[in-house]
Amino acid sequence: MTASALQPHCRMRLTSTAYDDGAVACPEQESYCILSSRRLDDEIDPLIGQFVTNVAFHIDALRRAMDRYDCPALRDTCRLLRGAGRSYGYESITQAAAAALEPLACPHPEPEAVEEAITALTTLLQRIRS
C-alpha cells in the first residue's frame, strides 16, 4: 500500500477562493492586483510597503525550496507568509499560504500537490501591491 493510500486526507486540490482584500485592475498584468485591506491605515502603511518590497525574496525562497523539494524550508516560508498576510491586510496570501501548508503537513507530501499549492501561492504573491 502506498503512503497516499494510507493517508487519503493528505490529498488536496486547490479550489478558487474569493478574497477579502482588494482586487483591482492592474495595467502591468493581464488580470488583477491584490491591494492590502489595511492600505489606508497610516500607522501600518510604511510596513506594507516594506512587505511588498520583500515579496520577491519570498517568491525566490519558495522557488529555490521547491527546486530542492525542501519541505521544511517550504513550511517555514509558508508559515511566515500566512502570518504576514494577515498582519498586513492580504487575506488572500494568508489563505493561499495556509492551503500550501496542508499537503506539507503530511509525513510524505505528494510532490504534485505541493507544487500546485506553491504555484498558487507564488502567483498571488506576484499580484500584490501596496
VMD Tcl script that builds the backbone (N, CA, C; Angstrom):
set m [mol new atoms 390]
animate dup $m
set s [atomselect $m all]
$s set {name element resname resid chain x y z} {
  {N N MET 1 A 0.829 -1.174 0.000}
  {CA C MET 1 A 0.000 0.000 0.000}
  {C C MET 1 A 0.886 1.255 0.000}
  {N N THR 2 A 0.531 2.258 -0.781}
  {CA C THR 2 A 1.333 3.478 -0.853}
  {C C THR 2 A 0.990 4.411 0.297}
  {N N ALA 3 A 1.880 5.385 0.516}
  {CA C ALA 3 A 1.650 6.372 1.577}
  {C C ALA 3 A 0.375 7.158 1.315}
  {N N SER 4 A 0.109 7.479 0.026}
  {CA C SER 4 A -1.098 8.253 -0.273}
  {C C SER 4 A -2.359 7.426 -0.054}
  {N N ALA 5 A -2.273 6.107 -0.230}
  {CA C ALA 5 A -3.440 5.263 0.033}
  {C C ALA 5 A -3.724 5.193 1.532}
  {N N LEU 6 A -2.675 5.237 2.344}
  {CA C LEU 6 A -2.845 5.206 3.786}
  {C C LEU 6 A -3.326 6.538 4.337}
  {N N GLN 7 A -3.063 7.615 3.612}
  {CA C GLN 7 A -3.381 8.950 4.111}
  {C C GLN 7 A -4.207 9.724 3.083}
  {N N PRO 8 A -5.440 9.305 2.818}
  {CA C PRO 8 A -6.226 9.994 1.803}
  {C C PRO 8 A -6.509 11.441 2.170}
  {N N HIS 9 A -6.505 11.779 3.467}
  {CA C HIS 9 A -6.751 13.159 3.869}
  {C C HIS 9 A -5.620 14.089 3.439}
  {N N CYS 10 A -4.490 13.531 3.060}
  {CA C CYS 10 A -3.355 14.348 2.638}
  {C C CYS 10 A -3.437 14.734 1.167}
  {N N ARG 11 A -4.367 14.151 0.430}
  {CA C ARG 11 A -4.538 14.513 -0.977}
  {C C ARG 11 A -5.397 15.762 -1.019}
  {N N MET 12 A -4.980 16.751 -1.783}
  {CA C MET 12 A -5.665 18.020 -1.766}
  {C C MET 12 A -5.681 18.623 -3.156}
  {N N ARG 13 A -6.735 19.280 -3.492}
  {CA C ARG 13 A -6.820 20.062 -4.719}
  {C C ARG 13 A -7.219 21.470 -4.327}
  {N N LEU 14 A -6.542 22.436 -4.877}
  {CA C LEU 14 A -6.881 23.827 -4.591}
  {C C LEU 14 A -8.135 24.208 -5.358}
  {N N THR 15 A -8.965 24.973 -4.719}
  {CA C THR 15 A -10.154 25.488 -5.387}
  {C C THR 15 A -10.060 26.999 -5.422}
  {N N SER 16 A -10.796 27.608 -6.320}
  {CA C SER 16 A -10.748 29.064 -6.376}
  {C C SER 16 A -11.446 29.621 -5.148}
  {N N THR 17 A -10.975 30.755 -4.688}
  {CA C THR 17 A -11.475 31.362 -3.468}
  {C C THR 17 A -11.722 32.836 -3.715}
  {N N ALA 18 A -12.761 33.365 -3.139}
  {CA C ALA 18 A -12.990 34.805 -3.183}
  {C C ALA 18 A -12.183 35.421 -2.049}
  {N N TYR 19 A -11.426 36.434 -2.343}
  {CA C TYR 19 A -10.538 37.018 -1.352}
  {C C TYR 19 A -11.120 38.283 -0.763}
  {N N ASP 20 A -10.822 38.520 0.511}
  {CA C ASP 20 A -11.340 39.673 1.219}
  {C C ASP 20 A -10.566 40.941 0.901}
  {N N ASP 21 A -9.294 40.813 0.567}
  {CA C ASP 21 A -8.518 42.004 0.273}
  {C C ASP 21 A -8.917 42.531 -1.106}
  {N N GLY 22 A -8.533 43.746 -1.404}
  {CA C GLY 22 A -8.986 44.389 -2.628}
  {C C GLY 22 A -8.334 43.830 -3.876}
  {N N ALA 23 A -9.122 43.586 -4.895}
  {CA C ALA 23 A -8.601 43.184 -6.200}
  {C C ALA 23 A -9.015 44.262 -7.192}
  {N N VAL 24 A -8.059 44.840 -7.869}
  {CA C VAL 24 A -8.338 45.916 -8.813}
  {C C VAL 24 A -7.655 45.612 -10.139}
  {N N ALA 25 A -8.116 46.270 -11.185}
  {CA C ALA 25 A -7.460 46.098 -12.487}
  {C C ALA 25 A -6.015 46.545 -12.367}
  {N N CYS 26 A -5.129 45.803 -12.993}
  {CA C CYS 26 A -3.705 46.061 -12.876}
  {C C CYS 26 A -3.127 46.239 -14.278}
  {N N PRO 27 A -2.760 47.452 -14.662}
  {CA C PRO 27 A -2.328 47.687 -16.039}
  {C C PRO 27 A -1.079 46.917 -16.456}
  {N N GLU 28 A -0.167 46.630 -15.530}
  {CA C GLU 28 A 1.063 45.933 -15.923}
  {C C GLU 28 A 0.900 44.428 -15.980}
  {N N GLN 29 A -0.263 43.923 -15.593}
  {CA C GLN 29 A -0.531 42.495 -15.668}
  {C C GLN 29 A -1.839 42.279 -16.410}
  {N N GLU 30 A -2.050 41.081 -16.866}
  {CA C GLU 30 A -3.243 40.791 -17.649}
  {C C GLU 30 A -4.478 40.552 -16.795}
  {N N SER 31 A -4.340 40.428 -15.487}
  {CA C SER 31 A -5.510 40.110 -14.686}
  {C C SER 31 A -5.773 41.172 -13.619}
  {N N TYR 32 A -5.336 40.965 -12.424}
  {CA C TYR 32 A -5.658 41.884 -11.346}
  {C C TYR 32 A -4.492 41.988 -10.367}
  {N N CYS 33 A -4.534 43.054 -9.574}
  {CA C CYS 33 A -3.581 43.243 -8.480}
  {C C CYS 33 A -4.330 43.030 -7.177}
  {N N ILE 34 A -3.602 42.647 -6.168}
  {CA C ILE 34 A -4.180 42.491 -4.843}
  {C C ILE 34 A -3.627 43.610 -3.973}
  {N N LEU 35 A -4.539 44.395 -3.407}
  {CA C LEU 35 A -4.172 45.506 -2.544}
  {C C LEU 35 A -4.473 45.148 -1.096}
  {N N SER 36 A -3.714 45.712 -0.195}
  {CA C SER 36 A -3.924 45.473 1.220}
  {C C SER 36 A -5.240 46.092 1.677}
  {N N SER 37 A -5.956 45.356 2.508}
  {CA C SER 37 A -7.174 45.906 3.099}
  {C C SER 37 A -6.835 46.935 4.173}
  {N N ARG 38 A -5.564 47.028 4.548}
  {CA C ARG 38 A -5.117 47.981 5.575}
  {C C ARG 38 A -4.322 49.139 4.978}
  {N N ARG 39 A -4.390 49.320 3.661}
  {CA C ARG 39 A -3.553 50.308 2.987}
  {C C ARG 39 A -3.855 51.746 3.387}
  {N N LEU 40 A -5.009 52.015 3.956}
  {CA C LEU 40 A -5.357 53.372 4.364}
  {C C LEU 40 A -5.007 53.653 5.822}
  {N N ASP 41 A -4.441 52.677 6.488}
  {CA C ASP 41 A -4.022 52.812 7.882}
  {C C ASP 41 A -2.632 53.450 7.904}
  {N N ASP 42 A -2.551 54.698 8.317}
  {CA C ASP 42 A -1.286 55.446 8.283}
  {C C ASP 42 A -0.182 54.795 9.112}
  {N N GLU 43 A -0.538 54.119 10.184}
  {CA C GLU 43 A 0.475 53.504 11.043}
  {C C GLU 43 A 1.138 52.301 10.389}
  {N N ILE 44 A 0.400 51.551 9.609}
  {CA C ILE 44 A 0.951 50.316 9.043}
  {C C ILE 44 A 1.371 50.466 7.582}
  {N N ASP 45 A 0.935 51.530 6.932}
  {CA C ASP 45 A 1.229 51.697 5.510}
  {C C ASP 45 A 2.713 51.572 5.159}
  {N N PRO 46 A 3.641 52.186 5.933}
  {CA C PRO 46 A 5.071 52.004 5.594}
  {C C PRO 46 A 5.526 50.544 5.712}
  {N N LEU 47 A 4.949 49.816 6.655}
  {CA C LEU 47 A 5.303 48.403 6.821}
  {C C LEU 47 A 4.780 47.568 5.664}
  {N N ILE 48 A 3.602 47.934 5.162}
  {CA C ILE 48 A 3.049 47.239 4.000}
  {C C ILE 48 A 3.977 47.413 2.811}
  {N N GLY 49 A 4.474 48.645 2.621}
  {CA C GLY 49 A 5.412 48.900 1.524}
  {C C GLY 49 A 6.662 48.050 1.637}
  {N N GLN 50 A 7.168 47.892 2.846}
  {CA C GLN 50 A 8.359 47.063 3.063}
  {C C GLN 50 A 8.046 45.592 2.778}
  {N N PHE 51 A 6.873 45.129 3.208}
  {CA C PHE 51 A 6.470 43.750 2.932}
  {C C PHE 51 A 6.393 43.511 1.427}
  {N N VAL 52 A 5.764 44.428 0.706}
  {CA C VAL 52 A 5.637 44.287 -0.746}
  {C C VAL 52 A 7.020 44.284 -1.403}
  {N N THR 53 A 7.924 45.103 -0.911}
  {CA C THR 53 A 9.291 45.133 -1.433}
  {C C THR 53 A 9.979 43.782 -1.234}
  {N N ASN 54 A 9.692 43.119 -0.118}
  {CA C ASN 54 A 10.335 41.833 0.197}
  {C C ASN 54 A 9.666 40.631 -0.452}
  {N N VAL 55 A 8.556 40.839 -1.133}
  {CA C VAL 55 A 7.838 39.714 -1.740}
  {C C VAL 55 A 8.713 38.950 -2.732}
  {N N ALA 56 A 9.521 39.652 -3.508}
  {CA C ALA 56 A 10.393 38.975 -4.482}
  {C C ALA 56 A 11.325 37.992 -3.767}
  {N N PHE 57 A 11.809 38.363 -2.598}
  {CA C PHE 57 A 12.663 37.470 -1.811}
  {C C PHE 57 A 11.894 36.203 -1.414}
  {N N HIS 58 A 10.644 36.369 -0.985}
  {CA C HIS 58 A 9.839 35.213 -0.565}
  {C C HIS 58 A 9.520 34.298 -1.755}
  {N N ILE 59 A 9.225 34.897 -2.898}
  {CA C ILE 59 A 8.972 34.099 -4.102}
  {C C ILE 59 A 10.212 33.293 -4.456}
  {N N ASP 60 A 11.368 33.946 -4.413}
  {CA C ASP 60 A 12.623 33.264 -4.720}
  {C C ASP 60 A 12.891 32.138 -3.717}
  {N N ALA 61 A 12.635 32.392 -2.443}
  {CA C ALA 61 A 12.845 31.365 -1.411}
  {C C ALA 61 A 11.937 30.164 -1.656}
  {N N LEU 62 A 10.678 30.420 -2.019}
  {CA C LEU 62 A 9.759 29.322 -2.317}
  {C C LEU 62 A 10.223 28.526 -3.531}
  {N N ARG 63 A 10.649 29.219 -4.566}
  {CA C ARG 63 A 11.090 28.527 -5.787}
  {C C ARG 63 A 12.346 27.701 -5.545}
  {N N ARG 64 A 13.303 28.266 -4.802}
  {CA C ARG 64 A 14.534 27.520 -4.501}
  {C C ARG 64 A 14.219 26.287 -3.652}
  {N N ALA 65 A 13.363 26.453 -2.667}
  {CA C ALA 65 A 12.986 25.318 -1.820}
  {C C ALA 65 A 12.221 24.263 -2.625}
  {N N MET 66 A 11.392 24.706 -3.545}
  {CA C MET 66 A 10.650 23.760 -4.389}
  {C C MET 66 A 11.604 23.009 -5.318}
  {N N ASP 67 A 12.592 23.707 -5.873}
  {CA C ASP 67 A 13.574 23.061 -6.741}
  {C C ASP 67 A 14.314 21.940 -6.009}
  {N N ARG 68 A 14.590 22.151 -4.726}
  {CA C ARG 68 A 15.288 21.148 -3.916}
  {C C ARG 68 A 14.298 20.205 -3.211}
  {N N TYR 69 A 13.022 20.495 -3.348}
  {CA C TYR 69 A 11.953 19.815 -2.621}
  {C C TYR 69 A 12.292 19.768 -1.134}
  {N N ASP 70 A 12.609 20.957 -0.621}
  {CA C ASP 70 A 12.988 21.155 0.777}
  {C C ASP 70 A 11.720 21.488 1.570}
  {N N CYS 71 A 11.047 20.454 2.037}
  {CA C CYS 71 A 9.764 20.645 2.718}
  {C C CYS 71 A 9.868 21.506 3.981}
  {N N PRO 72 A 10.890 21.352 4.821}
  {CA C PRO 72 A 10.986 22.244 5.988}
  {C C PRO 72 A 11.107 23.729 5.590}
  {N N ALA 73 A 11.879 24.023 4.563}
  {CA C ALA 73 A 12.007 25.420 4.111}
  {C C ALA 73 A 10.691 25.923 3.533}
  {N N LEU 74 A 9.979 25.067 2.795}
  {CA C LEU 74 A 8.666 25.452 2.263}
  {C C LEU 74 A 7.696 25.732 3.405}
  {N N ARG 75 A 7.693 24.871 4.418}
  {CA C ARG 75 A 6.816 25.077 5.578}
  {C C ARG 75 A 7.135 26.392 6.276}
  {N N ASP 76 A 8.414 26.649 6.506}
  {CA C ASP 76 A 8.814 27.880 7.201}
  {C C ASP 76 A 8.353 29.123 6.443}
  {N N THR 77 A 8.576 29.138 5.142}
  {CA C THR 77 A 8.203 30.303 4.341}
  {C C THR 77 A 6.690 30.453 4.279}
  {N N CYS 78 A 5.973 29.357 4.141}
  {CA C CYS 78 A 4.507 29.420 4.114}
  {C C CYS 78 A 3.947 29.904 5.448}
  {N N ARG 79 A 4.527 29.456 6.537}
  {CA C ARG 79 A 4.076 29.926 7.863}
  {C C ARG 79 A 4.326 31.414 8.020}
  {N N LEU 80 A 5.492 31.872 7.584}
  {CA C LEU 80 A 5.805 33.291 7.645}
  {C C LEU 80 A 4.796 34.099 6.834}
  {N N LEU 81 A 4.506 33.638 5.613}
  {CA C LEU 81 A 3.572 34.355 4.743}
  {C C LEU 81 A 2.139 34.289 5.256}
  {N N ARG 82 A 1.776 33.187 5.877}
  {CA C ARG 82 A 0.425 33.070 6.449}
  {C C ARG 82 A 0.216 34.160 7.507}
  {N N GLY 83 A 1.184 34.349 8.375}
  {CA C GLY 83 A 1.071 35.379 9.409}
  {C C GLY 83 A 1.213 36.787 8.868}
  {N N ALA 84 A 2.171 36.978 7.987}
  {CA C ALA 84 A 2.390 38.314 7.427}
  {C C ALA 84 A 1.208 38.771 6.584}
  {N N GLY 85 A 0.620 37.849 5.837}
  {CA C GLY 85 A -0.540 38.203 5.018}
  {C C GLY 85 A -1.654 38.787 5.867}
  {N N ARG 86 A -1.931 38.142 6.979}
  {CA C ARG 86 A -2.990 38.636 7.873}
  {C C ARG 86 A -2.571 39.962 8.510}
  {N N SER 87 A -1.349 40.056 8.962}
  {CA C SER 87 A -0.891 41.282 9.624}
  {C C SER 87 A -0.952 42.501 8.711}
  {N N TYR 88 A -0.616 42.311 7.454}
  {CA C TYR 88 A -0.528 43.434 6.524}
  {C C TYR 88 A -1.762 43.610 5.646}
  {N N GLY 89 A -2.818 42.847 5.905}
  {CA C GLY 89 A -4.068 43.044 5.190}
  {C C GLY 89 A -4.172 42.327 3.856}
  {N N TYR 90 A -3.442 41.248 3.700}
  {CA C TYR 90 A -3.507 40.435 2.474}
  {C C TYR 90 A -4.084 39.069 2.836}
  {N N GLU 91 A -5.389 39.023 3.062}
  {CA C GLU 91 A -6.038 37.784 3.486}
  {C C GLU 91 A -5.881 36.683 2.442}
  {N N SER 92 A -5.842 37.059 1.163}
  {CA C SER 92 A -5.676 36.039 0.123}
  {C C SER 92 A -4.320 35.347 0.248}
  {N N ILE 93 A -3.304 36.081 0.655}
  {CA C ILE 93 A -1.977 35.474 0.869}
  {C C ILE 93 A -2.041 34.531 2.068}
  {N N THR 94 A -2.720 34.959 3.122}
  {CA C THR 94 A -2.884 34.106 4.299}
  {C C THR 94 A -3.575 32.804 3.918}
  {N N GLN 95 A -4.655 32.902 3.143}
  {CA C GLN 95 A -5.404 31.717 2.740}
  {C C GLN 95 A -4.573 30.800 1.842}
  {N N ALA 96 A -3.854 31.379 0.889}
  {CA C ALA 96 A -3.041 30.563 -0.024}
  {C C ALA 96 A -1.872 29.913 0.711}
  {N N ALA 97 A -1.261 30.631 1.646}
  {CA C ALA 97 A -0.156 30.053 2.425}
  {C C ALA 97 A -0.674 28.930 3.321}
  {N N ALA 98 A -1.839 29.124 3.925}
  {CA C ALA 98 A -2.434 28.063 4.749}
  {C C ALA 98 A -2.767 26.851 3.891}
  {N N ALA 99 A -3.278 27.080 2.683}
  {CA C ALA 99 A -3.583 25.968 1.771}
  {C C ALA 99 A -2.305 25.239 1.361}
  {N N ALA 100 A -1.214 25.977 1.189}
  {CA C ALA 100 A 0.056 25.351 0.819}
  {C C ALA 100 A 0.618 24.512 1.964}
  {N N LEU 101 A 0.281 24.865 3.182}
  {CA C LEU 101 A 0.756 24.093 4.330}
  {C C LEU 101 A 0.042 22.745 4.463}
  {N N GLU 102 A -1.163 22.634 3.912}
  {CA C GLU 102 A -1.923 21.386 4.051}
  {C C GLU 102 A -1.187 20.171 3.487}
  {N N PRO 103 A -0.755 20.182 2.222}
  {CA C PRO 103 A -0.043 18.989 1.742}
  {C C PRO 103 A 1.316 18.811 2.416}
  {N N LEU 104 A 1.898 19.909 2.905}
  {CA C LEU 104 A 3.198 19.824 3.573}
  {C C LEU 104 A 3.093 19.238 4.978}
  {N N ALA 105 A 1.877 19.148 5.498}
  {CA C ALA 105 A 1.678 18.591 6.842}
  {C C ALA 105 A 1.749 17.075 6.852}
  {N N CYS 106 A 1.649 16.466 5.708}
  {CA C CYS 106 A 1.697 15.005 5.620}
  {C C CYS 106 A 3.125 14.506 5.834}
  {N N PRO 107 A 3.269 13.312 6.402}
  {CA C PRO 107 A 4.616 12.748 6.598}
  {C C PRO 107 A 5.387 12.585 5.287}
  {N N HIS 108 A 4.680 12.251 4.222}
  {CA C HIS 108 A 5.303 12.089 2.912}
  {C C HIS 108 A 4.491 12.888 1.893}
  {N N PRO 109 A 4.734 14.207 1.845}
  {CA C PRO 109 A 3.931 15.056 0.953}
  {C C PRO 109 A 4.047 14.629 -0.510}
  {N N GLU 110 A 2.923 14.688 -1.198}
  {CA C GLU 110 A 2.912 14.368 -2.620}
  {C C GLU 110 A 3.475 15.558 -3.392}
  {N N PRO 111 A 4.525 15.352 -4.170}
  {CA C PRO 111 A 5.154 16.461 -4.887}
  {C C PRO 111 A 4.182 17.253 -5.768}
  {N N GLU 112 A 3.239 16.579 -6.396}
  {CA C GLU 112 A 2.300 17.281 -7.276}
  {C C GLU 112 A 1.407 18.229 -6.485}
  {N N ALA 113 A 0.918 17.776 -5.340}
  {CA C ALA 113 A 0.059 18.615 -4.506}
  {C C ALA 113 A 0.832 19.802 -3.946}
  {N N VAL 114 A 2.077 19.558 -3.534}
  {CA C VAL 114 A 2.917 20.634 -3.015}
  {C C VAL 114 A 3.192 21.649 -4.115}
  {N N GLU 115 A 3.574 21.175 -5.281}
  {CA C GLU 115 A 3.877 22.084 -6.389}
  {C C GLU 115 A 2.657 22.915 -6.779}
  {N N GLU 116 A 1.496 22.301 -6.818}
  {CA C GLU 116 A 0.273 23.027 -7.159}
  {C C GLU 116 A -0.004 24.137 -6.141}
  {N N ALA 117 A 0.139 23.817 -4.872}
  {CA C ALA 117 A -0.123 24.795 -3.816}
  {C C ALA 117 A 0.906 25.925 -3.824}
  {N N ILE 118 A 2.170 25.600 -4.016}
  {CA C ILE 118 A 3.223 26.625 -4.040}
  {C C ILE 118 A 3.070 27.505 -5.281}
  {N N THR 119 A 2.699 26.924 -6.400}
  {CA C THR 119 A 2.462 27.707 -7.613}
  {C C THR 119 A 1.311 28.689 -7.401}
  {N N ALA 120 A 0.240 28.236 -6.777}
  {CA C ALA 120 A -0.892 29.125 -6.495}
  {C C ALA 120 A -0.470 30.273 -5.585}
  {N N LEU 121 A 0.334 29.966 -4.576}
  {CA C LEU 121 A 0.811 30.994 -3.648}
  {C C LEU 121 A 1.720 31.993 -4.357}
  {N N THR 122 A 2.677 31.527 -5.130}
  {CA C THR 122 A 3.591 32.458 -5.813}
  {C C THR 122 A 2.848 33.306 -6.846}
  {N N THR 123 A 1.833 32.753 -7.486}
  {CA C THR 123 A 1.035 33.532 -8.424}
  {C C THR 123 A 0.349 34.697 -7.715}
  {N N LEU 124 A -0.209 34.429 -6.550}
  {CA C LEU 124 A -0.822 35.509 -5.779}
  {C C LEU 124 A 0.202 36.518 -5.304}
  {N N LEU 125 A 1.340 36.035 -4.836}
  {CA C LEU 125 A 2.379 36.947 -4.359}
  {C C LEU 125 A 2.825 37.920 -5.455}
  {N N GLN 126 A 2.860 37.458 -6.683}
  {CA C GLN 126 A 3.260 38.324 -7.793}
  {C C GLN 126 A 2.247 39.426 -8.060}
  {N N ARG 127 A 1.052 39.289 -7.536}
  {CA C ARG 127 A -0.015 40.258 -7.802}
  {C C ARG 127 A -0.207 41.290 -6.706}
  {N N ILE 128 A 0.476 41.155 -5.574}
  {CA C ILE 128 A 0.218 42.115 -4.516}
  {C C ILE 128 A 0.911 43.446 -4.780}
  {N N ARG 129 A 0.261 44.473 -4.336}
  {CA C ARG 129 A 0.775 45.852 -4.437}
  {C C ARG 129 A 0.493 46.540 -3.115}
  {N N SER 130 A 1.230 47.600 -2.838}
  {CA C SER 130 A 0.986 48.341 -1.593}
  {C C SER 130 A -0.030 49.429 -1.826}
}
mol reanalyze $m
mol bondsrecalc $m
mol representation Tube
mol addrep $m
